[in-house]
Amino acid sequence: MISLVLFALAGILLGGVIQLVKSGATRFSIGITAVLAVLAVAGGFAWWPSGEA
């Protein structure tokens, strides 16, 4: 369940990165948002169910 939430958060952050690039934001704010998106994806894969019961 938490992996799905993290993947959804990553998608929202990725959309934020795209909007920041389009609006001409600073590289710092784009970079911070992109790093948070990557961390959310990594966390999603870390909490991915392994299938073991």
N, C-alpha and C positions, 0 to 999 in steps of 0.2 A: 504494500500500500504506500509506504513512504517513498519507494522508488518512483511510483507514478507521480507523486506530488513533486519530487525533485525534477523529473523530466518535464513536467508542466511548467515549473519555475524556470527551467533552462530555456524553454520555448518562449516564454514571456521576456526573459532577458535578451534572447537573441533578437526578438522583435525590437526591443529597446536599442540594441546596438545598431540595427539597420536604420532606425529613426534618427539616432544620434549622428550617424554618418550622413544621412540625407540633409539634416539640419545644419551641418557644418560645426558640430561641437568640437571641443578640444580633444586632442589625442588621449589625454589623461583620462577624461571621463569615458571615452569609448573603450580604452584599455581596461579600466576598472570593471566596467559592465561586462566586457567580454570574458575577463578572468572569472567573474562570478558565475557566468553562464557555463564555462568549462568546469568549474568546481561543482556546480549543480549536476552536470552530466556525470562527472566522475562519482559523485555521491550516489546518484541513481544506479549506476552500475555496481557500486560497492554494496548497496542494499538489495540488489536484484536477488529474487528467491533462487536458491540453489537447486531446488527440486527434491532435497532430502527431507524426509518426514520422520 
